[in-house]
């Protein structure tokens, strides 16, 4: 298998959406898991091909439940789409139990139940999650678990995730200047060092996880050095996602949170 070493100046976003860079006077775009190469001449005239994304067919024997366990959060991300931390509402065990019973009714043949925990920061409701897993096990329902987190986790929580074989989606937005600006702690403190330490613990304990990174106009030029840092930490899976202007991002009156405009694209 050939190995390629790219030498390019910086990443940018093609059509405000797709990560791209220039290589040997050609634009290389990463789109839905594939690299597409365009000649420099066609960069402004190209009609991007229509892409058909086929979602997985719903399987009644493998239902999926997503629990938003809490609106509380240990961070105050400046673009948070759900405004985490602005409310202290928690999901009750009774309501969650009712949903499990509704989905996994008696005599139903379930091959596997897929359970997703979201927030806010779901690990702030770790006792609720623990009780729900115990309840699912008591019903002898085969299940797997996944969770989205900001990475502000104690070793006890990390042990819990490992014990129950969680697949984790970890939000981490960039090198210190970017992470600390976009994703400050609830008290205004810096979060980078804490999240990096969580990643080290995940790698050490062989927890299955991916890093999800929100890309803004402030971080577009830091994608490559950030990738190198994540590789050094032992991260295997990374998901870049363009900023969505909603939630707290829509409160940005100064216009600091935005995607690069077409005029930003570099020329060679």
N, C-alpha and C positions, 0 to 999 in steps of 0.2 A: 504494500500500500504506500502510495506517495505521500510524503509529508510536505506541506506548504508553509512557508514562513512569510507572512504578509508584512510589508513595510509601508505604512501609510501615515498620514498626518493626524487625522482625527475622524471620529464617527460623526454622523449627522443623521437626521431623520428624513427619509424620502416620503413626500406627500404627507408630512407631519405625522407619520405613523410607523414606517418600517426602518429599522436600524440599517445604516448603509455606510460605505466608505469607498474611497477611490483606490484602485490598484492598477498600476501600469496604464493610466489614462482611461480606465474603464470604471464605471460605477458598479459596485457589488452590493446587492440588496439581500438582506436576510428576511424571508417572508414565509411564515407558516412552516418552518423547519427546513427550508430549502434556500440555497444561494442562487440568486438570479443575477446575471452579468449583463450590463447594458453598455453600449458604446457611448462615449462622451457626447457625440453628435445628437443622440436620440434622447438625452436626458430631459429636455423640456417638452418634446413633442409626444413622448410615449404615452400610449393608452394602457394603463395597467390592466393586465388580464383579469377577467372575472374568476374568482376562486370559489369553488363550491365546498363548503365544510359540512361533512356529514357527521351529525351527532350520533352518539351511541344509542342504539335502540333500547327503549325502556324494557327491562326484564322484570316482570312481576315477582319472580322468585328471588330477585336481588334488589330490593327497595333501597332508596337513599333518603336519609333524614339529615337535614341541616338544622342544628340548634344554634340560635343566637343566645348565648348563655347570659350575657350581661352587656350593658352599655358603658360600664366602667372601664377605665383604661389607665395604665401607668405612664402613657406618653400623651403628648399633645401635638401630633403631627399637623403641620400647618395646612396640609391639603386633605385631611381625613374626609373620606366620602360619607362616613356614617357619623361624623362629629363625635368620635369616641371621647368619653370623659365628661361630656356635657350633661350627662344624665347618670343616675345611679340605679336604674331599673335592672333587676335580675330576673331571669327565667326561674319559675318555681318548679320544684321536683314534680308536683302533681300534674302540672300542665305538660311537662316533658313526658311523664309516664303515660298520660292519656294519649299522646301522639304515638308513642311506641305501641301501645295496646291497639290503637286504631289501625296502624300499618301492619302489625304482626298479630293479626287476629287468630283465634284458635283454629286448628286444623289446616291452617295455611302452610303450604310447603315452601319454606324459605331456605335457599341454598346459602345465602349470606346477606346480612344486613350491613350496609355501608353507612357509617355515622360520621358526620362532619361537625366540628365545633368551631364557632365563629364569634366575633364580638363587635365592638369593644375588644378587650383583651380577655379571651375565654379562660386563661389560666387563673384569673382572679376569682373564678368560680370553680376551682379545682375540686372542692368537696362535692359540688353538684355533679360534675363529670364523673367522679369516682362512684357516686351513688347510682348514676345511670348505667355505668358499666356493670356494677354489681347486679342491678336489676335485670339487665339484658342477659347476663350470665345465668341468673336464677331461672330465666325462662328457657334456658338451653338453646338460645338463638346464636348460630355462628355469626360473628361480626368482626369487622375491622374498623379502625378509627383513624381519622385525620384531623388536623387542627391548624388554624392560622394563628401566628403569634408575632409579637413585636420583638421577642428575644430577651425581654427583661424577666428572666426566670431564675428561681432559686435552684440549688442542687437537688432539693427534695422533689420539685416539679420535674426536673430533668430525669431523675430516677423513675418517677411515675410514668413519664412518656416512654421510657425505655422498657419498663416492665410490661406495658400494655401494647407494645409494638406499634406505636403511633407513627404515621407518616406526617411530617411537619412541613408547613409552608411558612418560611421565616422571612419577614420583611426587613430589608437592609438596603439602604439607598445609595451608599457610596463611601468614599474616603471621609476622614473625620470632618472636614469643613462642610461637606454636603450632608452627611448623616446628621450631624449635630444641628444644622440649620433647618433641615426638613423635618426631622424626627426628634425634637427635644423631649426630655422627660417632663412629667406633669409639673414638676417644680421648676422647670426651666433649665435643668441641668443637662449635661452632655450624655449622650447615649452610646456613642461609638464603641468605647472600650468594653462596655457591658455586653453589647451584642456580639462583638468579636470573641469575647470569652465564651459566650454561649455556643458559638460555632465551634470553637475548639473542643468544648465538652461533647457536642453532638458527634464530631468526627472521632473523638477518642472512644466514645461509647457505641459507635457504629449505629447511630440513630439515622433512619432514612429521612432525608430532608432536601428541600430545594430553597434557594434564595430567590426571593421576588424583589425586583428593584424597579421603583417608579422613576421614569426618566423625565426631567424637566429641562427648561432652557439653561438652568444653572449647572446641570450635571452632564449634559450631552458630551462635553469634551473630556469627561473623566471616566467614560465607559471602559476604555482599554486599560488604564492603570488600575481601575477597580477590579476588572476581570483578572488581572495578574495577581492582585492581592488575594482575591478569593481562591484562585488556584493554589497560591502559596499556603492558604489555610486548610486546603484539602476539600474544598467544595467541588462537587461533581455536577450539580445541576443548577442552572441559573435561568431565571425568567425575567426578561426586560419588558416592562409595560409602560407605554406612554401615559402621561398624566391625564386624568379625567377631571375636567373643570366642573366639579360638583362639590357638595358639602362645604367644608371650610375653604376649599380652593376658590369657590365662587364668591367668597367674602373679600378676596384680594383686590382691593380698590386701587392699589398702586401698580398692579399688573406685573408683579414680580414672578408670579407662577404662570408660565405659559410654555408652549412648544416653539422651537425655532421656526421662523417664517422661511418661505422659499428663498428669500433674499439672503438668508444666512448661509446657504450651501456654498462650500468652497469651490474655487475654480483652480485649474492647473494650467 
